[in-house]
């Protein structure tokens, strides 16, 4: 007899397999605000995808680059699992007040964060699931990131500046939240017809 969990995992694998097979270039469609998957807390990842995890991560990375963005959570491609990918080339300017060093590609599985200290920073953010808009969001300058990587190795580190903002933005997606939930909506502005934000947290 097949358990409910086994049946759910099989259905999920079939869904992911169909999604990956449907896009030869590896660029997946990004779910837009209004879709319920973006407002549903993601299910912790516990190996449900088996050998499909690697291909899904590769497709998420390709999709993130094509957007372009600096982070992408699995719910943004319609998969309600607590997985995200992040990567940012950073900025060359050493005096940039965003503190934006390069962030090498990495996978976050079941990530959580908590502020370290009381310092905050306020900058404009945008999101691949809310295209055409930006708004200022105040976030912790430093956070402690915990979770696992794609090989189930534990993560426990402190990140600062723009990488901390990216971690917070993507982890919030896995909680069913959008950056606009905590943004100052008085600063909400269209990015259409304007100079694009320089690969801001997305």
N, C-alpha and C positions, 0 to 999 in steps of 0.2 A: 504494500500500500504506500503511495506517495504522500509524504507529509505536506502540510500547507506551505511550510517554508521551502521545501524542495520544489514544489510547484511554482511558487513565486519566483524563486531563483531561476528556474528554467524559463519562465516567461520573460524575465528581465534579460537573460542572456539572448533569447530569441529576438527581443526588441533591439538590443544593442547590435547584434549581428546584422539585422536588417538595416539599421541606421548606417552602419559602416559600409555595408555593401551598396547602399544607394548613392554614394557620392565618390566617384572614382578619383577626384582630385584631393580627397582627404579633408576638404573644407565642409564642415557641418553647418546646417542652418542654426542661427542663434535665436533662441526663444526670446520674445519681446514681452515687456511689461504688460500685465493683464492675464498672462497664462498662469494657471494655478500652480504649476510646478515651481515657479519663482517665489510663491508664498507658502510653500509647504516645507517644513524642516526636513532636510535630507536624512536618509537612513544611513547610520554608520556603516562604513565599508568593512566587511568581514569575509572577503574572498568570494563574494557572490558571482563575480564575472569570470573567475578562473583565467584561462589563457586569453580571454578577450580584453583583459585589463590593458595589456601593452598596446594593442592596436587602438583602443579607445584613447589612451593617453597621447599616442602619436597624432591621432586625428584632432584632439583638443589643442595640442601645441600648434599644429598647422593652422587650425581655425583662428587661434589667438594671433598668430603672426599675420594672417591674411586680413584681419579685421581693420587696422591693426590694434592690438591692445597689449597690456602688460600682465594680464591675468584672466583666467576663465574658469568658472566653476561648472561642475557637471550638470547642475540644474539648468544652466544657460544653454545646454544643448539637449535639454529634455530628459536628462537622466537624474533621477532623484537620489543620488548617492553622495556621500560626504567626501568628495574628491575635487581638488582644484589643481591647476597648473599656473605657475607664475614665471615671468622672465622680463627683465628690463635692461636695456643697454646703458641706462643711466645718462647723466649729463657730464660734459667735459668741464664745465665751469666749476672751479673749486670753491667759489664764493656763493654758489647757489643756495639760497636759504631753505630750499626744500630738502636739502641733505639727500641727494639722489645719486648714490654710487651705483655701479652696475649690480644687478641682481641676477646671478646665473640661473639658468633654467632649473626648476625643481618641481617636484610633485608634493602636494600636501594631502595627506589622507587623515580623515577625522581630526582636522586641526581645531585647536582652541587657542584663545589668546586672553591675556589679562594685562592691564596697564602696569607699567613699571614706573613708579614715581608719579608726580602730579603734572608734569609738563604736557602741554597740548600745542597743537599747531592747526591753523585754519588755512585751507587751500581749496581751490575749485576741484571738483571731481566730475567725472562723467562715467557712463556705463554702456557697454555694448548692448545691453538689454533695454536701455532707455536712450536710443540714438537721438542726436540733434539737440541735446540739452546738457547744461552743466549748472552746478550750484556749489556754493562753499559748504564745506563740512569740517567741523572741528573734531579732531581725533587725538588720541594719545600719541606723543612723540616716540615713546618707546613701549614695546610690548614684549611679554614673554610668550613665545610660540611653543606649543606642545602638540603632539600628534605622532604620526608615523610618515615614512616615505613609501614609495611604491613597493619596496622590498620588505615592508613591515618593520624597518629599523626605527627606533624611537627618535623623535625630534624633541629637543628641549633647549631652546636658545633665546637670547634677547636680540631683537631687531630694532633698528632706530631709523627715524626719518622716513623717506619715501618708501623703502621696503616695508616698514611697519604699517604704513598706510595701505599698501597693496595687500598685505596679509589681513588687515582688518576688513577691507572691502570684500575680498574673496571669501573669507570665513563667514562674514555676515550673510552672503548669498546662501551658504549652507544652513543658515538658521531660518531661511525664509524671509530675509530682509533685503531691502534695496537701500543704496546710499541715500536716497531722497528721504528715507524715514527719519534720519537725524540731521538732514541738511537745513541750512537757513534758506527757506524758500523765498525770502525777499531778494535773494541773490540769483534766483533761477533765471537763466538766460538761454536763448537759442544760440546754437553754434552754427546754424545754417547761414551761409554767406559771410561768416567771420573766419578769421585765421583760426586754424584748428589748434586745440590744446596740444602741447608737445608730448603726446603719448602719456597723458595723465592716467591716474588710476582708473581702470576700466573694468 
